[in-house]
Amino acid sequence: MSLHVRSLTVGYGRSTVLSDFSLDVGPGEFVVVAGPSGCGKSTLLRAVAGLVPFAGSITVAGQAVRGPSRDRALVFQDDGLLPWRTAVRNVELPLALQGVPRTQRRARALEWLGRVGLTGFEDYLPRELSGGMRQRVQLARTLAQQPSVVLMDEPFGALDAQTRASMQDLVTEVLDGTTTLFVTHDVDEAVLLGDRVVVLGTGEVERRRDAILAAVKA
Ligand SMILES: Nc1ncnc2c1ncn2[C@@H]1O[C@H](COP(=O)(O)OP(=O)(O)OP(=O)(O)O)[C@@H](O)[C@H]1O
């Protein structure tokens, strides 16, 4: 599904964080948003998620964003799993809330846990899983809901380098064909994952590592 952001302006109180910002993301495109700390990367995702008021327009698959919707899934660094529910029951929960029948939601949850490499861990509680595995559960939970757009806010910021590298591989694989906006500080991650990298604050769209690095450090 395509995502169009037109003349987006967002502020908190009297300070304007994003001003007249526009971005088009084509169906299935993976766009990385980079930029210096405080430039408004998270704010952009929150606006697309419908969590903050904004001026301008945001449309997903032709529908105007007016508030939160499960069509636009937001993934954070914090996995947000419920500690008392097993991995499979965490993945199933939003499906249950959507009214997906029990057998169908179990099948869908198991399928996604398999796709993120967690076969055999379905009945583990979050505290029995590593940080990377909990992020995999979060990814399965998000994708099982079949969102039109996936919004990821520094999802791997807390992971060690090796786990992060394996999550980057996984994301490339499972989000192939899914419209994605991915925020990161990490220039290598931006260049590795993005079909396109948007550097917020400069309005530039760049693929070259040195150009992005210069813009992020500016
Ligand atoms: N709820 C809020 N109330 C007031 N100001 C806020 C709020 N959230 C963010 N800000 C301010 O808006 C600006 C942009 O914040 P935002 O989190 O979008 O930046 P960011 O680019 O994601 O930063 P970082 O890379 O450090 O996470 C910052 O100056 C921040 O202090």
The ligand as an ORCA input file, in Angstrom:
! r2SCAN-3c Opt
* xyz 0 1
  N       5.716     14.621     23.867
  C       6.553     15.637     23.619
  N       6.368     16.853     24.190
  C       7.203     17.890     23.950
  N       8.274     17.829     23.131
  C       8.517     16.649     22.536
  C       7.681     15.491     22.740
  N       8.174     14.471     22.015
  C       9.264     14.958     21.379
  N       9.469     16.255     21.693
  C      10.547     17.111     21.145
  O      10.432     17.133     19.735
  C      11.710     17.048     19.117
  C      11.748     15.862     18.160
  O      11.618     14.653     18.904
  P      11.661     13.232     18.212
  O      11.572     12.213     19.297
  O      10.664     13.171     17.139
  O      13.120     13.250     17.558
  P      14.012     12.069     17.000
  O      14.589     12.547     15.725
  O      13.212     10.800     16.949
  O      15.132     12.005     18.110
  P      16.009     10.751     18.606
  O      16.802     10.330     17.427
  O      16.849     11.374     19.674
  O      15.057      9.725     19.102
  C      12.731     16.987     20.241
  O      13.245     18.265     20.429
  C      11.928     16.544     21.425
  O      12.467     17.080     22.612
*
